[in-house]
């Protein structure tokens, strides 16, 4: 019985720090890639 209460307490206190870090790095990489392409287009003078 104590094992289940320990598991329940662990699940309530679990914070997915690794997942949040990976998602944050992914979003930062997408922003940087988009920004680099945007700047290349501005430098080349491409208009829409």
N, C-alpha and C positions, 0 to 999 in steps of 0.2 A: 504494500500500500504506500509506503514511503517513496518507493521508486517512481510511482505515478505522480505523486505530488511534486517531486523534484523535477520530473520531466515537464510538468505543466508550468512550474516556475521558470524553468529554462526557456521554454517557448515564449512566455510572456516577456522575458527580459532580453530575448534575442534581438539584436540590431544588426542588419545586414551591411556592415561597414564595407566589406570587400565588394559587394555588388554595387553599392552606391559609388565607390571609387572607380570601378570599371565603367559604369554608365557616365560618370562625370568626365573621365578621360575620353570616352567615345564622343561625347557631345563637344568637348573642347577640340578634338581632332576634326570633327565635321566643320566646326566654325572656322578653324584655321585653314582648312582646305578650301572652303567656300570663299573666304577672304582673299586667299592667294589667287584664286581664279578670277575673282572680281577685280583685283588690282591689275592682273595681267590684261584683262579686257579694257580697263581704263587706260592703261599705258599704250595699248595698241590703237586706241581711238575707235573701238567698235561701238557703233550706235545701233539701237533697235528701232 
